[in-house]
């Protein structure tokens, strides 16, 4: 499988850049499940030594995206339905709490920042740029955590949502178009603007339930991409 050589920056740790590039390619379905990643070939592709690639593979394994098989290579895992559901449950618990606090703390400046993100999301949707839309989606949720005064909440979510991100990409492409997600984001925005913690929590909870409702049709359309643990 031939992939373009990414451009790495001198200002950032190499292992982190390799990890982010590979994570993005797995989430975007550029690198499919079942593919064996060679440490040597990946190092040659990025133009780096094997050590940062090895470190990137370990982090990808911790995220549940790959399985390191000694002497055989690193296997890109199928999407774990259990991992997706566990991640959604944890994320919902965290974000419901941050939404409540954000509704109590939100300022006009915060609302302006959220509205700007919503406008950018609409533009990304119009341009059919799925990955930009998902990046802005993350920024919207991250901003709510910042408004709540708990940026670590988003850091925790970032560490558990790799499997969810793969499903999000597939649902955005096949099941759940951006227009509906934008409407849900505006409901969250309106709840925060009203300063009502109960409404903010309900809006976030409803929004995150969408992933549970869409995983079944995506699984049915892409059976080779998913694994169902007993």
N, C-alpha and C positions, 0 to 999 in steps of 0.2 A: 504494500500500500504506500503510494508516494504522496507525501504531504509537503507543503512549502516550508522553507526554513524561516523560522521566526526571527525577528530582530530583537536582540536583548539589549538592555540598557546598562551602562556602567554604574549607574547610581543605585541599583537595587541588587540584592543578593541573587545570585544565579539560580540557586535551587528553588527559591520562591517563584522566580519568573518561569522556570521550566514547569513547576507545579501548576501555576495559573494557566499557562498555555494548554497543557494537557487536560486539565480539568475542564476548560472551556470547550475543547474539541470533543471530549466525551459527552458533556452536557448537550452540545449542539448536534450530537449524532454524527459528527464528522468521523469519529473513531467509534465503530460499532461494537456491541458486545461480542465476546468470543475471540477478539483479535489478540494475538500475542505480541506484546511490546518488548523489543529487544533493548537491553540496557546499552549495548554497544551501538546499535543503529540509531537509537534515540540521541545518544551523545554526539554521534556524527552529524545527525540532522541539526542539532542546536549549535554545533561547533564548540562543545564544552567537554570537560573531562567526564568520566563516568561517575565520580563521586556526587556531584549535584543531581545527576539523574537518579542515582540510587536513593538519595534523600527525598526527591520528588515522588518517586514510586512509593516509598514508605508512607508519605503523607497522603497520597491517593488511596493507599490501602486502608489507612485509618479512616478515611472518608467513605469507605465502602465501595469505591469505584473500581478498584482492581484487586486481584489476588496474586500475591508474589509466590511463584512456584520455583524453588531453587533448582538450578540446572536446566530449567525448561523455558523460563521467561516469565513475564508479568502479564497475566490474563485480564482483559477488560471484562468485568463482571456484568451479568445481566442485572436489570433493575429489581431490587428486592422489594416485594410488596409489603413485607413486614417492616422493613426499614423505612419505607415511605410513610406508612401509617403511624409508626412510632414517632417519626420526625414531625409529622403533622400534629400529633397529640401534644408533644412537648412544645412545639412552636405556638400552638393555640393557647396553651396555658400561660406562656410568657407574654404573648402579645395582647391577650385580654387584660392582663395586669397593667402592661405599659399603656394601653389605650385609656384605661380608667384614669391613670395618673396624668396622662397627657391632656385629657379633657379638663382637668383641674388646673393645669399649668400653662395651657396654650396662650400665646400672645398674638396680636395682629401681625407681627413680623413672621411668626411661625406659620400662620395661616397663608400669608403671602408666599412663603417658600414652598409650602405644600401645593398651593394653586399653580405655581410655576411648574412644578414637577408634573402635575396633572395635564397642563397644556402641552408640555413636552411629550408626554405619553400619547396624547391624541395625535400629535404630529408624527410620532414614530409609527403609530397604528396606520395612519393614512399612507405612510411611505412603505408599509408592509415590512418594516424592519423589526423582526421578532426579537433579536438579541438586544437591540437598543431598548425596546419596550420592556423586556425583562430586567435589564439593568436599571431602568428608571423605576420599575416596580419595586425593586430592592431598595432604591434610594428613598422612595416614599415611605416604606415601612421602617427603614433605618431612621429617617427623620422623626417619626413618631416616638421611637425609643429615645432619641436625643431630647425631644420636647418633654418626655417624661423624666428626664434627668438621669437616665440609666443606659448609657451607650453600651455597657457590657451585655445588656440583654440582647442586642443585635449581634454582638460578637459570638455569643452562645449559639444563637440561631444559625449564624454563618457556618459554624463548625458541624452542624448536624443536618444540613439541608441539601447535601449533594445529590442524594437519590431523588429528593423532591424536585430539584431543579431539572433533572432529566425528564420527569413527568410533566413539569410545567412547560418545557419546550415542546413536547409532543402534543399536549393538550392545546397549547396556543396555536399550533400548526394544524391540528386536525379536529379538535372537539370544542374548545372553549375560546372563541375569537376575542380579540382585545376589547371590542366595543362593550361587551358585557362586563369585563373586568374594570373598565374605566367607570362604568355606572356604579359598581360596587365601591370603588375608591371614592367617588363623590359622596356616597352615603356615609362613608367613614369621615370624610372631610366635614360634611354638614353636622355630624354628631359631635365632632371635636369643636366646631365653631359654636355650637349651642352650649358648650360647656357641660354637657350631660354625660357623666361617666357610664351610666347604664346603657344609654344609646350607643356610646362609643364601643363599649364591650360587645354589645349585640351585633353591631355592624362588622367588627373584626371577626367575630366568631362565625357569622354567616359567610363572610368572604373566604375564610380558610376552610370551611366545610366543602367548598366547591371542589377542592382537590380530591376529597374522599368520593365525591359523586362522579367525578370524571375518570378516575383511574380504571374503572371497569371497562368502559368503551375503548379507552386507549389500549388496555391490555388485550382486548379482543381483536383490535386492529393490528397489533404488533406483538403476537404471541412469542416470537423468538427473542423479544427484548426483555421479557419478564421471567422472574423465578418466584415460585410459591413455596415457601418453607412450610414444613409440617408443624 
